[in-house]
């Protein structure tokens, strides 16, 4: 995988973690996500 693509994936991951981290527990629950699953969900969405 190229450096550009790897960096782009990492940026998407960090952006997703940040956005989900700003949500309340209620908002996350509505999406079916537990707070401890944020990193897993972000990883799955970005790679």
LOVEXPA-179480 format. One record per residue: residue in three letters; z, y, x of N, C-alpha, C in turn; residue number from 0. Coordinates in Angstrom, 1 decimal, padded with zeros to 4 digits. Layout:
N
<atom res="ALA" n_Z="Z" n_Y="Y" n_X="X" ca_Z="Z" ca_Y="Y" ca_X="X" c_Z="Z" c_Y="Y" c_X="X" n="NUM"/>
...
END
This chain:
47
<atom res="UNK" n_Z="000.0" n_Y="-001.2" n_X="000.9" ca_Z="000.0" ca_Y="000.0" ca_X="000.0" c_Z="000.0" c_Y="001.2" c_X="000.9" n="0"/>
<atom res="UNK" n_Z="-000.8" n_Y="002.2" n_X="000.5" ca_Z="-000.9" ca_Y="003.4" ca_X="001.4" c_Z="000.4" c_Y="004.3" c_X="001.3" n="1"/>
<atom res="UNK" n_Z="000.6" n_Y="005.1" n_X="002.3" ca_Z="001.8" ca_Y="006.0" ca_X="002.3" c_Z="001.8" c_Y="006.9" c_X="001.1" n="2"/>
<atom res="UNK" n_Z="000.6" n_Y="007.4" n_X="000.8" ca_Z="000.5" ca_Y="008.4" ca_X="-000.4" c_Z="000.9" c_Y="007.7" c_X="-001.7" n="3"/>
<atom res="UNK" n_Z="000.4" n_Y="006.5" n_X="-001.8" ca_Z="000.8" ca_Y="005.8" ca_X="-003.1" c_Z="002.3" c_Y="005.4" c_X="-003.1" n="4"/>
<atom res="UNK" n_Z="002.8" n_Y="005.0" n_X="-002.0" ca_Z="004.2" ca_Y="004.7" ca_X="-001.9" c_Z="005.1" c_Y="005.9" c_X="-002.2" n="5"/>
<atom res="UNK" n_Z="004.7" n_Y="007.0" n_X="-001.6" ca_Z="005.5" ca_Y="008.3" ca_X="-001.9" c_Z="005.4" c_Y="008.7" c_X="-003.3" n="6"/>
<atom res="UNK" n_Z="004.2" n_Y="008.5" n_X="-003.9" ca_Z="004.0" ca_Y="008.9" ca_X="-005.3" c_Z="004.9" c_Y="008.0" c_X="-006.2" n="7"/>
<atom res="UNK" n_Z="004.9" n_Y="006.7" n_X="-005.9" ca_Z="005.8" ca_Y="005.8" ca_X="-006.7" c_Z="007.2" c_Y="006.1" c_X="-006.5" n="8"/>
<atom res="UNK" n_Z="007.6" n_Y="006.5" n_X="-005.3" ca_Z="009.0" ca_Y="006.9" ca_X="-005.1" c_Z="009.4" c_Y="008.2" c_X="-005.9" n="9"/>
<atom res="UNK" n_Z="008.4" n_Y="009.1" n_X="-005.9" ca_Z="008.7" ca_Y="010.4" ca_X="-006.7" c_Z="008.8" c_Y="010.1" c_X="-008.2" n="10"/>
<atom res="UNK" n_Z="008.0" n_Y="009.2" n_X="-008.7" ca_Z="008.1" ca_Y="008.8" ca_X="-010.1" c_Z="009.4" c_Y="008.1" c_X="-010.4" n="11"/>
<atom res="UNK" n_Z="009.8" n_Y="007.3" n_X="-009.5" ca_Z="011.1" ca_Y="006.6" ca_X="-009.6" c_Z="012.3" c_Y="007.6" c_X="-009.7" n="12"/>
<atom res="UNK" n_Z="012.3" n_Y="008.5" n_X="-008.7" ca_Z="013.4" ca_Y="009.6" ca_X="-008.7" c_Z="013.3" c_Y="010.5" c_X="-009.9" n="13"/>
<atom res="UNK" n_Z="012.2" n_Y="010.8" n_X="-010.4" ca_Z="012.0" ca_Y="011.7" ca_X="-011.6" c_Z="012.5" c_Y="010.9" c_X="-012.8" n="14"/>
<atom res="UNK" n_Z="012.2" n_Y="009.7" n_X="-012.9" ca_Z="012.7" ca_Y="008.9" ca_X="-014.0" c_Z="014.2" c_Y="008.7" c_X="-014.0" n="15"/>
<atom res="UNK" n_Z="014.8" n_Y="008.4" n_X="-012.8" ca_Z="016.2" ca_Y="008.3" ca_X="-012.7" c_Z="016.9" c_Y="009.6" c_X="-013.1" n="16"/>
<atom res="UNK" n_Z="016.4" n_Y="010.7" n_X="-012.6" ca_Z="016.9" ca_Y="012.0" ca_X="-012.9" c_Z="016.9" c_Y="012.3" c_X="-014.4" n="17"/>
<atom res="UNK" n_Z="015.7" n_Y="012.1" n_X="-015.1" ca_Z="015.6" ca_Y="012.3" ca_X="-016.5" c_Z="016.5" c_Y="011.5" c_X="-017.3" n="18"/>
<atom res="UNK" n_Z="016.5" n_Y="010.2" n_X="-017.0" ca_Z="017.4" ca_Y="009.3" ca_X="-017.8" c_Z="018.9" c_Y="009.6" c_X="-017.5" n="19"/>
<atom res="UNK" n_Z="019.2" n_Y="010.0" n_X="-016.3" ca_Z="020.6" ca_Y="010.3" ca_X="-015.9" c_Z="021.1" c_Y="011.6" c_X="-016.7" n="20"/>
<atom res="UNK" n_Z="020.2" n_Y="012.4" n_X="-017.1" ca_Z="020.6" ca_Y="013.6" ca_X="-017.8" c_Z="020.9" c_Y="013.4" c_X="-019.3" n="21"/>
<atom res="UNK" n_Z="020.4" n_Y="012.2" n_X="-019.8" ca_Z="020.6" ca_Y="011.9" ca_X="-021.2" c_Z="022.0" c_Y="011.4" c_X="-021.5" n="22"/>
<atom res="UNK" n_Z="022.4" n_Y="011.7" n_X="-022.7" ca_Z="023.7" ca_Y="011.2" ca_X="-023.1" c_Z="023.7" c_Y="009.7" c_X="-023.3" n="23"/>
<atom res="UNK" n_Z="024.9" n_Y="009.1" n_X="-023.4" ca_Z="025.0" ca_Y="007.7" ca_X="-023.7" c_Z="024.3" c_Y="007.4" c_X="-025.0" n="24"/>
<atom res="UNK" n_Z="024.5" n_Y="008.3" n_X="-026.0" ca_Z="023.9" ca_Y="008.0" ca_X="-027.3" c_Z="022.4" c_Y="008.0" c_X="-027.3" n="25"/>
<atom res="UNK" n_Z="021.8" n_Y="009.0" n_X="-026.5" ca_Z="020.3" ca_Y="009.0" ca_X="-026.4" c_Z="019.8" c_Y="007.7" c_X="-025.7" n="26"/>
<atom res="UNK" n_Z="020.5" n_Y="007.3" n_X="-024.6" ca_Z="020.1" ca_Y="006.1" ca_X="-023.9" c_Z="020.2" c_Y="004.9" c_X="-024.8" n="27"/>
<atom res="UNK" n_Z="021.3" n_Y="004.8" n_X="-025.6" ca_Z="021.5" ca_Y="003.7" ca_X="-026.6" c_Z="020.3" c_Y="003.7" c_X="-027.6" n="28"/>
<atom res="UNK" n_Z="019.9" n_Y="004.9" n_X="-028.0" ca_Z="018.8" ca_Y="004.9" ca_X="-029.0" c_Z="017.5" c_Y="004.4" c_X="-028.4" n="29"/>
<atom res="UNK" n_Z="017.4" n_Y="004.5" n_X="-027.0" ca_Z="016.2" ca_Y="003.9" ca_X="-026.3" c_Z="016.4" c_Y="002.5" c_X="-025.9" n="30"/>
<atom res="UNK" n_Z="017.6" n_Y="002.0" n_X="-026.2" ca_Z="017.9" ca_Y="000.6" ca_X="-025.8" c_Z="018.2" c_Y="000.4" c_X="-024.3" n="31"/>
<atom res="UNK" n_Z="018.7" n_Y="001.5" n_X="-023.7" ca_Z="019.1" ca_Y="001.4" ca_X="-022.3" c_Z="020.5" c_Y="001.7" c_X="-022.1" n="32"/>
<atom res="UNK" n_Z="021.2" n_Y="000.9" n_X="-021.2" ca_Z="022.6" ca_Y="001.1" ca_X="-020.8" c_Z="022.5" c_Y="002.0" c_X="-019.6" n="33"/>
<atom res="UNK" n_Z="023.6" n_Y="002.8" n_X="-019.4" ca_Z="023.6" ca_Y="003.7" ca_X="-018.2" c_Z="023.5" c_Y="002.9" c_X="-016.9" n="34"/>
<atom res="UNK" n_Z="024.0" n_Y="001.7" n_X="-016.8" ca_Z="024.0" ca_Y="000.9" ca_X="-015.6" c_Z="022.6" c_Y="000.4" c_X="-015.3" n="35"/>
<atom res="UNK" n_Z="021.7" n_Y="000.4" n_X="-016.3" ca_Z="020.3" ca_Y="-000.1" ca_X="-016.2" c_Z="019.3" c_Y="001.0" c_X="-015.8" n="36"/>
<atom res="UNK" n_Z="019.7" n_Y="002.2" n_X="-015.6" ca_Z="018.8" ca_Y="003.3" ca_X="-015.4" c_Z="017.9" c_Y="003.0" c_X="-014.2" n="37"/>
<atom res="UNK" n_Z="018.5" n_Y="002.6" n_X="-013.1" ca_Z="017.7" ca_Y="002.3" ca_X="-011.8" c_Z="016.7" c_Y="001.2" c_X="-012.0" n="38"/>
<atom res="UNK" n_Z="017.1" n_Y="000.2" n_X="-012.7" ca_Z="016.2" ca_Y="-001.0" ca_X="-013.0" c_Z="015.0" c_Y="-000.5" c_X="-013.9" n="39"/>
<atom res="UNK" n_Z="015.3" n_Y="000.2" n_X="-014.9" ca_Z="014.3" ca_Y="000.7" ca_X="-015.8" c_Z="013.3" c_Y="001.6" c_X="-015.0" n="40"/>
<atom res="UNK" n_Z="013.9" n_Y="002.5" n_X="-014.2" ca_Z="013.0" ca_Y="003.4" ca_X="-013.4" c_Z="012.2" c_Y="002.7" c_X="-012.4" n="41"/>
<atom res="UNK" n_Z="012.7" n_Y="001.7" n_X="-011.8" ca_Z="012.0" ca_Y="000.9" ca_X="-010.8" c_Z="010.8" c_Y="000.2" c_X="-011.5" n="42"/>
<atom res="UNK" n_Z="011.1" n_Y="-000.4" n_X="-012.7" ca_Z="010.1" ca_Y="-001.1" ca_X="-013.4" c_Z="009.0" c_Y="-000.1" c_X="-013.9" n="43"/>
<atom res="UNK" n_Z="009.3" n_Y="001.1" n_X="-014.3" ca_Z="008.4" ca_Y="002.1" ca_X="-014.7" c_Z="007.5" c_Y="002.7" c_X="-013.6" n="44"/>
<atom res="UNK" n_Z="008.0" n_Y="002.6" n_X="-012.4" ca_Z="007.3" ca_Y="003.4" ca_X="-011.4" c_Z="006.5" c_Y="002.5" c_X="-010.4" n="45"/>
<atom res="UNK" n_Z="006.8" n_Y="001.2" n_X="-010.4" ca_Z="006.1" ca_Y="000.3" ca_X="-009.4" c_Z="005.3" c_Y="-000.7" c_X="-010.1" n="46"/>
END
